[in-house]
Structure formats: structure tokens, C-alpha cells
Amino acid sequence: MNKIYQYELRRILRSKFFWGLLAVCLFFGWNILQTSTIRGVAHTAPFSPWSFGAYMARILPLLGVALLFFQWNQCNEKSRQFGRLTDAAPVEQGKYLLVKCAAAVTAWLLLALILTALGLGFLAIMFGRNVPVGMLLLTAAITLLPALLFLAGMGLLAGRIHSGLLFGLMALALGAGFIPLPMNIDLYGYSFFTEYPLTMELLDPAFSMPGGMIVSRVIFLLAGIGFLVFAVWRNKSIR
């Protein structure tokens, strides 16, 4: 399994699409930092968790597209031809599916870490020791992980049904970042970071999450896990 994981990960990282997506994400992230984050959001400081969370939430649609594209690259026709060889090998297909998903997630995490480092580096250069690095990393994790598991689960399930469905999910993942949604059903959390501080009636309030927001993050996490489990079960049942 380790060799399969390494093969799949190398195949993603060596592709021109990975580096193209990275370049697009870096350009978009740098533009957000210079035009939006530097001003702060919802009357908070540029280096506050609110502003940094808004930055991460704004680039998540592109990251979502990247994750789904990595998964499409693992279930297109060329990949399915390789899959026919694994079908004849003494490999448990459920584990094989999860290993491929793990490779896509690893590549996605690399993109996310680079963009997180870009944001932290930008703020550190601009504001020095005023930047609360630990809190910003926590904010990044709160923002990234629910979206990661939810989209990975949906992508894996859709890809096992038909690889073409992933293009529809890419469009939805991208479009969801530009549609105003109530914060409790906003997968990326942009409305939470930009609107909730205003309800606290304080200048640059400390970071906190209301109960409804915490519940929604947990639901997205559990739904993603459920999609992953169902995709693996479905893969076993049709063989």
C-alpha cells in the first residue's frame, strides 16, 4: 500500500496541473492579502484571526477545485486502465481506494500549507511580533479541515459513480465561494469571519465561535466521513 500511495502522490506532484494550480492559488492569495486582508475585515486588525480566517475562506473555493481535480485525475479513463491491474492483484479494494484518496489529500494539504505560510509570512513582514501565529494556525485548521473532509468524501463518492460528476462538483465548489450564505451553512466560513464580529459590538473582538457554528463544522466533518465510508462500502459491494 505504501508503494501505491507514493506512486499516486508522485503522479500528482509531478503533473503540470499541480504546479499550474499552485501558481493560480498563490496569485489569488497574494491579491487577497494585498487588497482585502491588509485592511482587516469587520472592523478588526489585519493580523486578527477574523481577517486571517477570511483570507483562508476566500481561497478555499480554489483549493476545493484543486482537491476535486486531483481526485478526477485518479478516476479518469487512464487511471481506470491502471485500476484493472490492481483488480487482479491481491489488494483489498477498499484500502486501495482510501490510499488513492490519501494521496490526493496529501497533495491538497501541501497546497493549503503553502498558502497558509504565504499569509503568515505576509502578516509577519508587515506587523512583526504583533501577529499571533498560534491563533492564526488554529483559525486555519478550523477553516480548512471541515471543507477538506466534506469535499474529499463527496469527490470520492462521485468519482466512483462517474468521473464526469467531479466537474459538476468543481463548479459547485467554486460557485459556493461567491454566493452569500448564512454562516451556519457556509462550508468555507467566509460569512462567519466577516459578519459575526459585527454582532459582538466590540472593536476588534477576541476570536470565538457560537454554538451553531461549532455544530455546523462538526456536521460537515461527519458528513465527509460518512461519504468516505459509503464510497468504500459501495466500491466493495459492486465487485
N, C-alpha and C positions, 0 to 999 in steps of 0.2 A: 504493500500500500504506500509506503514511503516513496518508492521509486515512481509510482503513478502520480503522487502528489507533486514531486519535484518536476516530473515531466510536464504536467499541466501548468504549474506555476511558471516554469521557464518558457513555455509556449506563449503565455500571456505577456510576460515581461519583455520578451524578445520581439514582440509584434510591433509594427509601426503604429497600430491603433492605440496601444497603451501610451506610447510617447506622444502621440497626437492629442489624446485625451488629457494627458498631464499638462501639455503646453496650453491647451484651451482653458483648463481649470486654473492654472497659475495666472494666466492673463485676466480671467474673470475675477479671481480672488484679489489680485493686486488692484484692479479697478474698484472693487467694493471697498477695500481698505482705504484707498485714497479719496474716494468721493463720498462714502457713507459712514464707515466706521470712524474715521478721523473726526467727524462732527458729533459722534455719540448718538444714541437713539433714546427717545422718550425722556429727554432732559437728563440723561446720565452721562458719565465721563466716557471718553473713547476707549479707555482701558478697563471699563467695568465689565462684569460678567454679562450684563444685558447687551452691551454693544458687541462683545465678542460672540455671544450666542447668536445674535442677529447675523453676524458675518458668517458663522458656520451654517446657520439655517439657510442663508441666501445661496450658498454654493452647493447645498445638498441636492438640489434637483439635478445638477450636472453630475455629481457623484453617483446619484441614483441611476442615471443613464449609463454611466461607465460600468457600474456593477451588473446591470442587466445585459449590457453588451458583452461583458466577459462571459456571462452565462450563455448567451446566444452562441458565442464562439465555441462553446463546449458541446452544443447540441445541434449544430448545423449539419449539413449532409456530410461534409468532410470528416467531422468528428464522429458522426454515426458510423462511418465506414471503419474507423478505428475501434468503435464500440463493438462491432461484430466480432472482432478478435477477442475482446475481453469476455464476450458472452460464452465463448468456447473454453475460456480459461477457468481454473478452479478458484474463482474470486467471488465472494459474496457481493451480489449486485447492489444491495443497499449500501454497503460500506463504500463500494466504488463510487456510487453517486454522491455520497457525502464527502468523499475525498476530493472529487472534482469541484464540488461547491466550496470546500475549504480553500482550494487554490484560488478560486475567483474572489473569495472574501479576503484572502491574504493580499492579493494584488490591490483590491479596493482599499484595504487598511493602509497600504503603503501610500496610495494617493491621498487619503484622508490625513495621514500623519504629516506628509509634506505640506499640505495646505494649512494644517494646524500650526506647524513650525513657521510657515510664512507669516501667518497672523501674529504669532507671538514675537517673532523677530522684528516685524514692523513696529509693534507697540513698544517693544523693549528699546529700540533705537530712538523712538520718538519721546518716550516718557520714562525710560530708565527704571529705577527701583520702585517707582510707583505702581508698576504692573504686578498684580497678584497672580503669579504664574500658576500656582497650585489650584486656585479657584477657577481660573480660566480653563485649565485642563479638565477639571470636573465638569464645567459647563459644556465643554466639547464632547465629553463622554455621554452626558445626559442627552445631548442633541443627536449624536451620531448613532449610538447603539440601537435605539428603537427603530430608526429608519433602516439601518443595516439589516437587522433580523427580519423585519417585515418585508422589505423588498427582496432579500435573498430567498425567503420562503416562497413568496409569490412567484418570483422568477424561476425557481427550481420546479415548482409545480406546473407553471405554464409551459416551460421548456420541454417537460416530459410529455405534455399533451401535443403541442406542436410548436416548433421553434419560431414560427411566424408570429405567434401570440406575444412574444417578447418585444416586438417592435411596437405593438399597441401599448404594452406596459411602459415602454420607454417614453412614448408620447404622454401618457398619463403622469408618469413620474416627473417629467419636465414641466408639464402644464400645471401640476398641483402647486408648484413653487410660485406661480404668478396669479393664483386665484385666491382672493381673500376668504379665509375660513375662520370659524370660531376656534379659539386656541385649543380647546379640548379635543378637536377632531383634526387639527392641523398636524400632519405627520412630521413636518420639518420644524415646527415650533416657532416660525417667524413671527406670527401674530402674538404669541406669548411674550417674546422678548421685546417687542416694540409697543405693545399695548398695556400689558399688565403693570409695568412700573407707573404708568399714569394713574392707575386706580389707587395707588398707595398714598398719593397726595404728599409725597416727600421729594426733596431734591436729591437725586442720585441715591435711591433706597438700596439697602443691602439685598443681596440676592436671596430669593425664597421662591418656593413653588406651592401654589394652592393645592388642596387635596384632589380636586378634579383633574388638574394637570398631571399629578403623580399617577392617578388611576389610569389616565389615557396612555401614559408612557408604558405602564405595565401591560395594558391591553394590547398595544402594538407589539410589545415583546412576546407575549404569549401567543398572539395570532401568528407571528412569524415562525415561532417554534412549531405551532400546530401545522402550518403549511409545509414545513420541512418534514415533519413526521409523516404527514399524509402523502407527500411526494415519494418518500422512500417506501411506504407501505404499498402505494399504487404501483411503483416500479416492480416490487416483488410479486404482486398479485397477478400482473399481466404476463409473467414469464412462465 
